[in-house]
Amino acid sequence: MPTAIAVTSADLVLPPTDPGTPRAAVLPPPEGRPLDASIADVQQLLARYGHVVVVCPTSAPAAVENRLHAVRSLLESDRIALVRTDLPPLGAAVLVRQLCLLAGYDFSPGVLASAARLLAHYIYAGAVLGSVSRLDRVPVGLGTHLKSWLPGAHFAVLAGPTPQMVRVGSGEEALAGPEFATELLLARGRLQTDWPATTLVPRWRIPGPVQETPLPASSPDWWGTGKLVEFAAYLPDPAVLHQLVSSVRRETCHWCGMDLIGDRCGFCGAPLTVPEAGGTRGTGSSTDAQDAGSYAGAYTDAQGTGPYAGARGTAPRAVDPRTTDPRRALPPADTGTAPADAHAPRPAVPHPTRALGPGAHTPRALP
């Protein structure tokens, strides 16, 4: 049976692209809802699906996260994964829809939960803002802050995968866009501008029509203004998403036994242990962490070969899908369930278009 995808807000649920795609379940907020009702909501999902992956933005109120931890603790269940994401509201909604797409395939719950960080790296989420004076989630320089007070000043802001900000106008710097085929989703606020459709689409070589959806209710708070047009460019092809996740080598969590991809378990948050010199897994040491030979092949593709084999990753940075360096890693997960291991290896980020190799077939969803 497919793993249940749950969200903490109805803003994170987009219309499915396919009638057969399961929809994410919405867990009501804790305000005005007793704890036993929240427990009953999760129990129903567990009884129907077996495992639940809850996507909770890091911008959500602390009461939401506390309620989720309380429910999981009282149920004493190891079948609930809490996935945190730093993406803005529209980008987080795109991530949830992609997870729902993958939930219909043959991925285990552990792989699905840990795949959220991988997929988030391929979502280019941003907005056109009428002011950046209250924007505190993307670095804003003093000069840009002062310019935001000028009448008619608009700013194009990219929140991820690499933060960037440019002023919209003549001679503007181009936002760094994806080097692979994407679709663009727009959500319009109170700002009247067609800049994403007229400028961003040709620069990012986005084919096809631009899709639109209502603006999430949490977007004005996230971006610091209601005068905005939010956008997100993402991988739309389920076959590419499937092969992208399948191409990353799977490991087994040493703590809870769940499958995982990357450097951290999506369910318990335990880091992937470092391979010891003898071939068995242990806690590792700083000396071993410096030895690239002890990591060789730790993150190969599903066949154990290919461009994803490599050594320990470096600090998070922008990914150029044309020249993906296997040593570039995803940012650490924030699950709130286990301390990070400073010596744990980090996964490489594969190229989405290289994931479909010669002769690859389009995967079929489970009935």
N, C-alpha and C positions, 0 to 999 in steps of 0.2 A: 504494500500500500504506500502511496506517496507521503512524504513528510509534510506536516502542516507548517505553513508560513503564517506567522501572526505579526501584527503591528500594534503600536501603542496609540495610533491616531488614524482616523479615517482619511486624513490628508495624504497618507502614504499609500493609498490604494488607487491605482490608475485603472481605467478600463482595459481589459485583456485584449491583446492583439489577435488572439485566436479563441474561438468559442470553447474549445476544449481545454484551455488553460485554467487550472484551478485559481480561485481568487484567494487573496490573503484574508485571514480572520482578524477582525478588529477587537482588541481587548479594551473595554471601556476604561476611561481614566479613573484614578482612585477617588477623585473629588465626589463626594456624595454616594459612593458605592462601598458597601461593607466588604471587609476582607473575605468573608466566607463566600460572597458572590463572585469575587475574583478567582478564588480557588475553584469554584464550581465551573467557571468558564474554561480554565485550563484543564481541569479534569475531563471535561467533555471532549476537548481536542485530543488529549492523550488516549482516551478510550477509542476514539474513531481512527486516529492516524498512527498512534504508537509513539511518535516523537514530534516535538514542536520546536521550531526555530523562531524566536521572537526578535524582530529588528526594532531597535530602540535608538533613535538619534541621540548623540551626546548633548544636543541642545534641549532635550526634553527636561521638564522639571525634575528636581531630585526626588519628589514624591512618587513619580512614575517608576523610576529605577528602584527605589526602596520597596515599592509594592511588588515588583517582579521578583526581587530577591526574597521577600517574605513568602510569596506564594511557592517559590521553588523550595525554600527551606522547610516549610510546613508540609509540603507534599513529599519531602525526602526523595525526590525523583532526580535521577541522573539522565532523564530523557528530555530535558528542557535546556535549550541553548539560548543565551542572551547575547545577541550580536549588536555591538555599538558601531555607529558610523558617524563620521564627521561631515558627511555630505550635506549640502543645503537641502531644504525640503523637497524641491522638485527632483534633484539628483537622487535623494534617498528613495523617493517613490519609484523612480526608474529602476533602482537596484532591487527593490522589493518585487517589481514585476518580472525582472530577469530571474530572480530566485524562484518565483512561482512557475516560470517556464521550465526551469531545470528540475523542479520537484516532480514533474511528470515523467522524467526519465529514470534510469536505473542507478542513480547516485545514492549512496548510503547517506544517512542523516549527518554523520560526521563530516563527510566531504562537502555536503551542501552547506553546512554551517560555516566551515572554514573557507569556502569559496567566495563568501561575501567580500572579504578584503581584496581578493584577486579581481573580482568584477568591478569593484569600486575604482580600481586603478585605470579602468578604461571608460569611465564616465566623465566627460568634460562638462562640469556644472558651473554656471555663472549667471550673471544678470546685468542688465543695463539699468543704472541707478540715476535718479535725479539729484541725489546728494549722498556723500559718503561721510558726513559729519558725525553720524552715529554708528558707522560700521566698525565693529570691533572684532570680527571673526576673520578678517583679511587685513594684513599689514597696510596701513595708510600713512604715507609720508606727510610732513607738515605742509609742503607746497601743495600737494593734492588736496589736503584738508581745506586749505585757504581757497583754492580754486573752486571748491564745491559751493562756496557762497556766491559765486558770480551768477548772475541771471542766465538761465538757459544752459548751464553747464551740465553735461551728461557724462557718465563714466561707465565703461565696460569693465566688469570685474569677473575674473575667473577664480573660483574658489578651489578647484581641483581638476586634475591631479597636482598641478603646481600653481600656487597663487600668483596672480598677475593682475595689474590694473592699468588701464589706459584711458585717456580722455577722448571722448568721441568728438570728431571734428576733422578739419583738413590737416593732412600730414600726421595723422594718428599712428601710433605704433600698433602693429598687428598682434592680436592675441595668439598665443601658441596653441595651435589646434591639433587634432588627431591626424595621423598619417595613414589611417585605414578608413574603410567605408563606414559611415555612420548615418543615422537619421537625427533630425533636430526636433525637439519638443519645446514648445513655448507655453508660458503661463503669463498672461498680461495683468498688470496691476493698474495703477492710476497714471502711469507715465505713457504719454502718446508718442511712440516712436516705432519705426519699422526697421531699425538698424540691424537686428539679428537676421531678418529675412533678406534685406537688401545688401548688407555688407558681409555678415558672418557666413552666410550660406555659400557665396562664391569663393570666399577666401579659404574656407575649409573644404571646398569641393564636395558639398553635401548634395547628393542626387535626390530627386523626388520632391514631393510637396512637403512643406513644413506642417507638422501636426501641432494642434493647440489643445490645451486643457485648462480648466479653471485654476486660478492661482490658489495654492495651499494657504490655509488660514494662518499658518505659522510663518509664512515667508516674510511679511513686513517686519516682524520682530527679529528674524534671523538676519536680514539685510539692513535693518536699522531705518527703513523708510518704506512707505506704501507706494511711492512713486518709482515703480520698477517694472521691468519686463524680465522674467526669469526664463532661463533656457538650459537645456541639457542635451548634449550630443552623446549618443550611445550606440552600441552594437545591436542591431535589430534582428540579426539572423539567428534563430535558435540552433541551427547546425554549427555555426561558428562558436556560439557560447558553449555548446556541448563539447566540441573538440578542444576548446580553450581550457576547460576544466579537466577534461580527460587527459590532456597532454602533460599535466603536472604529476610527478611521482607521488603515489600514496604512501603514507606511513601509518603506523598504529600508535595511538597514545599510550605511553607507558603507565599512565595513571588510571584512566577509565576504560581503556581498550577500544575506544572509538577510532574509526578511520579519520584521517586528516590529510589535507594538503597544505603546504606552507610550513611555518615554524611554530605553530601554536594550535592546540586543540580548540575547536569551536564550542565544545560543550563544557569542559571543565577548566579551560584556560591554561592547562599545563603546557610548558614549552617543550618542543621536541628535544630529546636528549641528544648529546653529542656522541657520534660513533667513537669508540675507543680503538686503540691501535690493533687489538686482537680481533676486531670485527664485531664485538658485542657492544650494546649501547649502555652508556653510563652517564654520569653527570658531567664528565669532561673537566678540563683544567684550562688555565690561561695559556699554558704551553701548547696544549692540543688545539686550542682555538686559533693559534697563530699558524698552525701547521696546515697548509692548504692540502697537503697530501692526504691527511686524515679525513678531509671533507670531499675528496674527489668522488663524483658520482652520487653524492648525497641528494642532489636535486636534479635527476635526469628526467626525461620524459617517461611516458607510460611504458615504452619498450626498453627503457634502461639506457638509451643512447640519444644522441641528437643535440640540439643547440642549448638545451637547458641544463646540461651537466656543468657543475662549476663548484667554486669554493664559497667560503663565507661571504655574505653580502656586505655592502658598504651602507652608509647612511642613506635614508630615503631621498630620492631625487626624481626628476622628471624622467619618464620613459620614452625613448625614441623607438617606436615599434619597428623602424627600418633597421636599426642597429642595436638591438636589445643586448645589453651586456648581462651575462648570467650572474654577475656578481652584484647586480643591482637588486635591492630587496624591497619588499613591501614594508610599510610602517608597522610597528608593533601593534598587536591587537589590544583592545581595551575591553576585557570581559569582566573585570572586577572580581574574578574568582580565584586567581592564582598569581603569585609574584612572578615577574619576568626573570628569565635566566640570561644573564649578560653574555654567556658563552654559547647560547643556542644558535645553530646556523639558521639563516634566513633563506626563503625561497626565491628563485629567479622568477622573473615575470616574462612569460612567453609572448610571442607576437600573435595576435588573433588571426591574422591571415595565413600565417605559417602553420597554425594548428591543423588546418585541413591539408594534409599532405597528399602526394600523388596517390590516386586510387582510393581516397577516403570516401566513405559512403555517408549519406545523410542518415543520422540516427532516427530511430522510431521511438515515439513515446510509448510508455507502458499503458495498457488499457485502464 
